[in-house]
Amino acid sequence: MEAPSSRILCDIDLDQNGKQAGYLRVPNSVNESAYGTILIPIWSIRNGKEPTILLTGGVHGDEYEGPVALRKIARSLDPSEVVGGVIIIPGLNVPAIRAGTRTSPIDGLNMNRIFPGDRDGSVTMMIAHFVDAILLSRIDYQIDLHSGGKTLEFLPMVSFKESRDKDRETRTLKAAMAFDAPYVLLNRDLDETGLLESSCEARGILHFGSELGGAGRVTPEYVKIAERGVMNVLRYLGIRDSAAIPSETIPKLVEVEDLNCYVMAEENGIFEPFLDLGSTVQEGEVIGQVHIVDNIGTGPVPLNSARRGIVICRRPLGDVRRGDNVMIIGRYVSL
Ligand SMILES: [Zn+2]
């Protein structure tokens, strides 16, 4: 199928019933490869016209739980189990995944800051444009799996953004709860510019994401949460007819209210955290300190939390630079 308003070719027919696997073919004619192409795997599992959900992972190339879980789901899901359509792109930012980096090594862009992309732009712009112009126009639901990448580690959570449309926000919360991750994060602080989530909101598509771990690792526990969660949501939305896969816990709702929830390093050095993920924090509490390794006259510089709550995210690396985010403090919200 050739998408007329994109320079990217999709070699499967997304409207056709049955199971298909193919590629998005992104033109990338460069010194190393004249008429070269970047191949992005895509699966379509369809049984009927609607509803359709788009599942994506690997928007950031150093976040691995999503691509692993979605590749497993794509290979195992059968059209006979589905009502409507499931489009799966486990690794959207293939150049960044191959490089093991958050942003694309080709154009340096952060894919989740440049939506709706540009048909005639650089590789990352073209991919974002394809998602926005070609895929979002044909779907009802979207889940975009992220984690903390190499420089952050989150508690296992699904996340969604505050919406201007409160009815949409309530529907999103219910779908996010159905994922059944240990935590659900409501973000009230996000700069909306260029997010895939903002493109979905503009089109009225129900959307949420995840922050499943990170630290550049893949853990069996978090892959299982991702696989089970996606299957639970497919069932919740009526796309998959099966029993929910039970868990032992009820998801806890947390929110990040503003930028004061982020603790930033104020010096270059070695970050020594005092708290683990999930620890409770008091307002003003010292959450860690930075050791300045090349100065005998300066003791460790303490870092304080401006908020009370729990540690939902932490920098897993010892090495920090001034301005790096080292911790995010969320607070529990009752439903
Ligand atoms: Zn991400």
Boltz pocket constraint, residues with backbone or C-beta under 6 A from the ligand:
constraints:
  - pocket:
      binder: B
      contacts: [[A, 59], [A, 60], [A, 63], [A, 145], [A, 146], [A, 147], [A, 149]]
      max_distance: 6.0
